[in-house]
Amino acid sequence: QVQLVESGGGLVQAGGSLRLSCAHSKSNSNINPMAWYRQAPGKQRELVAAISSGETTYYADSVKGRFTISRDNAKNTLSLQMNSLKPEDTAVYYCKAVGRITANIYWGQGTQVTVSS
């Protein structure tokens, strides 16, 4: 069973920074971590940032200029650097991966990010 492992969440004051990481539990190169989503209480899961195989990036308007998505191809890991955090960034953050051959979708278990005002 494919397992994505996220890390780096926590509690931070407004204006602070956190760095999230996502890795496949078995370093499977056929699994391509490619996006971060988040879900706040009572809200739908939303796309925060994504990166293509060609390194083209996408950011939600609410995080542009503050968040940076990156990939380590050698380790097949995905990161999200979050700066200037705001209370409205509080949510559970999920890593999404796509199978390079099967195109199956995989999700991590989520990591909690809480930003206090």
Secondary structure, DSSP 8 states (H G I E B T S, - for coil): ---EEEE--EEEETT--EEEEEEETT--TTEEEEEEEEE-TTS--EEEEEE-TT--EEE-TTTTTTEEEEEETTTTEEEEEE-S--GGG-EEEEEEEEETTT--EEE---EEEEEE-
